[in-house]
Amino acid sequence: MTREARLDEVFAGLTETLIGPGYDTVEFLHRLTELCAALSGVAGAGLVVADRRGDLRDIAYSSDRVRRLEALQITAGEGPCLDCHRTGLPVVERDLGRARERWPHFTAKALGLGFRSVRAVPLRLDGRPVGALNVFDVRPGVEPGEDGPDAVQPLADLAVIALLQRRHGRERTAAEEIGAALVDRTAVERAKGVLAEAGGVDMDTAFEVLRSHARRSGTGVADVARSLLDGPLDAAALLAG
């Protein structure tokens, strides 16, 4: 299968998921970042969105390594995703070794994690930026995703659609939809921490435990996380599968 055919197949599958029953925002956005990394041939991808106050929050990522880098950008107040969200324009740095003055804290962290180049594209709603999709490569001197059909901006556009899906049988504003997705993400992060501590596993493994149980039980990842946090589900039982 050609890369173009694979891209068409992925978009068809994601679109079908969006309009199908049992739609799960947390699972969908996580899968979207994984597919973005795979299709673009990069080492990782992450999504950040603006909350009600306009502050950026990380909401999905292909690995915990990417999550740590996204969180650092937000804490330090510098980095490609912040520049992209502020301007509404793509941001590319082909060699992070040359960006130490531009983003000193972000660059040090990114290089320490093994990333050498970055690209950020905006999430747009009604013409205004509401977040960014970031892709990271371990190769210097390249624009992440330039080796084949560009999946990054189309996937960013699809992420906006995913965030604004109407749920629970009533209309909600864009801010309410994004806020609800961030609440779900917070529950998942807390549950991952519980599982990581209980089982001595890393955060990526902890997420896969939640994800696998959600698929087996036909529930959402955030619902599984809340059941773990509130007591009906036991960490040891989840880890045992």
Phi, psi and omega per residue, in radians:
M1 nan 2.294 3.112
T2 -1.227 2.844 3.130
R3 -1.132 -0.624 3.120
E4 -1.126 -0.725 3.115
A5 -1.150 -0.699 3.091
R6 -1.074 -0.708 3.117
L7 -1.087 -0.795 3.113
D8 -1.071 -0.714 -3.132
E9 -1.123 -0.741 -3.140
V10 -1.113 -0.793 -3.125
F11 -1.146 -0.662 3.101
A12 -1.099 -0.745 3.138
G13 -1.155 -0.734 3.124
L14 -1.149 -0.709 3.128
T15 -1.126 -0.711 3.104
E16 -1.087 -0.671 3.105
T17 -1.102 -0.722 -3.120
L18 -1.051 -0.652 -3.062
I19 -1.710 -0.004 -3.107
G20 -1.541 3.019 3.117
P21 -1.293 2.741 3.066
G22 1.193 0.542 -3.121
Y23 -1.100 2.303 -3.088
D24 -2.158 1.916 -3.062
T25 -1.063 -0.799 -3.105
V26 -1.045 -0.870 -3.139
E27 -1.095 -0.758 -3.088
F28 -1.079 -0.847 -3.085
L29 -1.181 -0.642 3.078
H30 -1.118 -0.780 3.114
R31 -1.089 -0.669 3.137
L32 -1.069 -0.728 3.127
T33 -1.188 -0.650 3.089
E34 -1.089 -0.799 -3.129
L35 -1.177 -0.629 3.095
C36 -1.045 -0.798 3.124
A37 -1.107 -0.778 -3.105
A38 -1.147 -0.807 -3.097
L39 -1.204 -0.582 -3.094
S40 -1.518 -0.154 -3.136
G41 1.184 0.610 -3.102
V42 -1.978 3.048 -3.050
A43 -1.493 -0.327 -3.128
G44 -3.066 2.802 3.122
A45 -2.537 2.597 3.133
G46 -2.576 2.655 3.122
L47 -2.005 2.360 2.973
V48 -2.176 2.534 3.123
V49 -2.335 2.760 3.127
A50 -1.555 2.334 3.087
D51 -1.465 -2.983 -3.066
R52 -1.047 -0.516 -3.134
R53 -1.504 -0.084 -3.108
G54 1.568 0.077 3.115
D55 -1.451 2.430 3.141
L56 -1.333 2.472 3.089
R57 -2.350 2.396 3.057
D58 -1.314 2.388 -3.042
I59 -2.201 -0.425 3.132
A60 -2.770 2.652 -3.079
Y61 -2.841 2.713 -3.092
S62 -1.398 -0.323 3.118
S63 -2.759 2.841 3.119
D64 -1.172 -0.462 3.070
R65 -1.051 -0.739 3.090
V66 -1.179 -0.706 3.132
R67 -0.993 -0.772 -3.120
R68 -1.103 -0.637 3.133
L69 -1.257 -0.699 3.095
E70 -1.115 -0.743 3.136
A71 -1.106 -0.648 3.114
L72 -1.112 -0.728 3.105
Q73 -0.996 -0.804 -3.078
I74 -1.182 -0.746 3.136
T75 -1.154 -0.752 -3.096
A76 -1.370 -0.319 -3.128
G77 1.267 0.487 3.132
E78 -2.630 2.687 3.093
G79 2.395 2.970 -3.062
P80 -1.106 -0.638 -3.107
C81 -1.182 -0.623 3.106
L82 -1.196 -0.738 3.106
D83 -1.113 -0.729 3.139
C84 -1.101 -0.784 -3.141
H85 -1.166 -0.656 -3.107
R86 -1.190 -0.726 -3.069
T87 -1.608 -0.412 -3.040
G88 1.329 0.261 -3.101
L89 -2.109 2.661 3.074
P90 -1.056 2.599 3.096
V91 -2.223 2.261 -3.129
V92 -2.277 2.318 2.954
E93 -2.266 1.937 -3.065
R94 -1.345 -0.371 3.136
D95 -2.512 1.779 -3.099
L96 -1.136 -0.317 3.060
G97 -1.083 -0.336 -3.139
R98 -1.743 0.095 -3.042
A99 -1.917 0.360 -3.059
R100 -1.150 -0.592 3.107
E101 -1.361 -0.632 -3.098
R102 -1.175 -0.848 -3.122
W103 -2.363 1.329 -3.005
P104 -1.069 -0.788 -3.113
H105 -1.266 -0.790 3.138
F106 -1.076 -0.792 -3.089
T107 -1.090 -0.753 3.131
A108 -1.062 -0.751 -3.141
K109 -1.171 -0.805 -3.115
A110 -1.056 -0.807 3.132
L111 -1.130 -0.653 3.107
G112 -1.118 -0.503 3.117
L113 -1.552 -0.030 3.077
G114 1.685 0.062 3.129
F115 -1.529 2.453 -3.086
R116 -2.138 -0.238 3.092
S117 -2.594 2.763 -3.042
V118 -2.606 2.630 3.051
R119 -2.464 2.340 3.090
A120 -2.190 2.317 3.082
V121 -2.142 2.591 -3.033
P122 -1.371 2.572 2.845
L123 -1.598 2.154 -3.054
R124 -2.081 2.472 3.047
L125 -2.359 2.101 -3.094
D126 0.924 0.652 3.067
G127 1.458 -0.034 3.141
R128 -2.017 2.571 -3.122
P129 -1.275 2.368 3.091
V130 -2.169 0.186 3.141
G131 2.790 -2.859 -3.121
A132 -2.705 2.644 2.984
L133 -1.921 2.165 -3.069
N134 -1.982 2.390 3.055
V135 -2.168 2.466 -3.040
F136 -2.191 2.422 3.127
D137 -2.129 2.643 3.095
V138 -1.554 -0.050 -3.129
R139 -1.735 2.281 3.022
P140 -1.393 2.749 3.046
G141 1.394 0.217 3.117
V142 -2.193 2.743 2.947
E143 -1.654 1.994 -3.078
P144 -0.901 2.195 3.124
G145 1.639 0.043 -3.054
E146 -1.410 -0.135 -3.025
D147 -1.364 -0.168 -3.098
G148 -2.742 -2.846 3.127
P149 -0.973 2.369 -3.056
D150 -1.320 1.916 3.107
A151 -1.739 -0.174 -2.930
V152 -1.223 -0.959 -3.128
Q153 -1.138 -0.753 3.073
P154 -1.025 -0.652 3.112
L155 -1.234 -0.587 3.054
A156 -1.093 -0.728 3.111
D157 -1.130 -0.670 3.123
L158 -1.194 -0.578 3.094
A159 -1.091 -0.660 3.101
V160 -1.106 -0.778 3.100
I161 -1.037 -0.744 -3.134
A162 -1.082 -0.729 -3.125
L163 -1.161 -0.481 -3.046
L164 -1.751 0.207 3.066
Q165 -1.027 2.368 3.122
R166 -1.430 2.250 -3.074
R167 -2.247 2.912 3.043
H168 1.086 0.392 2.992
G169 1.288 0.255 3.101
R170 -2.525 2.752 3.130
E171 -1.334 2.451 3.065
R172 -2.325 2.650 3.108
T173 -1.230 2.893 3.109
A174 -1.034 -0.728 3.139
A175 -1.088 -0.686 3.122
E176 -1.169 -0.706 3.140
E177 -1.122 -0.820 3.135
I178 -1.134 -0.709 3.098
G179 -1.054 -0.733 3.126
A180 -1.120 -0.692 3.120
A181 -1.137 -0.640 3.117
L182 -1.221 -0.622 3.064
V183 -1.106 -0.754 3.090
D184 -1.052 -0.772 -3.127
R185 -1.085 -0.688 3.127
T186 -1.092 -0.741 3.103
A187 -1.079 -0.726 3.141
V188 -1.126 -0.745 3.135
E189 -1.102 -0.709 3.107
R190 -1.117 -0.752 -3.142
A191 -1.149 -0.668 3.077
K192 -1.042 -0.714 3.115
G193 -1.095 -0.712 3.111
V194 -1.083 -0.816 -3.125
L195 -1.169 -0.696 -3.139
A196 -1.083 -0.731 3.141
E197 -1.238 -0.750 -3.091
A198 -1.177 -0.643 -3.047
G199 -1.843 -0.052 -3.099
G200 1.105 0.622 -3.122
V201 -1.961 2.885 3.095
D202 -1.412 3.002 -3.033
M203 -1.207 -0.570 3.091
D204 -1.127 -0.741 3.104
T205 -1.137 -0.720 3.125
A206 -1.043 -0.705 3.109
F207 -1.141 -0.705 3.129
E208 -1.105 -0.575 3.072
V209 -1.106 -0.824 3.099
L210 -1.077 -0.787 -3.095
R211 -1.098 -0.779 -3.125
S212 -1.118 -0.725 3.130
H213 -1.150 -0.686 3.132
A214 -1.072 -0.735 -3.137
R215 -1.173 -0.736 -3.133
R216 -1.156 -0.630 -3.055
S217 -1.626 -0.144 3.133
G218 1.248 0.482 3.116
T219 -2.058 3.018 3.132
G220 -1.407 2.702 3.129
V221 -1.063 -0.716 3.132
A222 -1.146 -0.614 3.092
D223 -1.134 -0.719 3.082
V224 -1.096 -0.749 3.133
A225 -1.040 -0.771 -3.126
R226 -1.182 -0.635 3.103
S227 -1.124 -0.614 3.077
L228 -1.215 -0.780 -3.093
L229 -1.202 -0.609 -3.070
D230 -1.550 -0.202 3.013
G231 2.095 -0.569 -3.109
P232 -1.002 -0.622 3.115
L233 -1.716 2.524 -3.123
D234 -1.871 2.376 -3.101
A235 -1.056 -0.739 -3.116
A236 -1.110 -0.695 3.135
A237 -1.158 -0.721 3.106
L238 -1.099 -0.769 -3.127
L239 -1.151 -0.512 3.122
A240 -1.334 -0.255 3.129
G241 1.454 nan nan
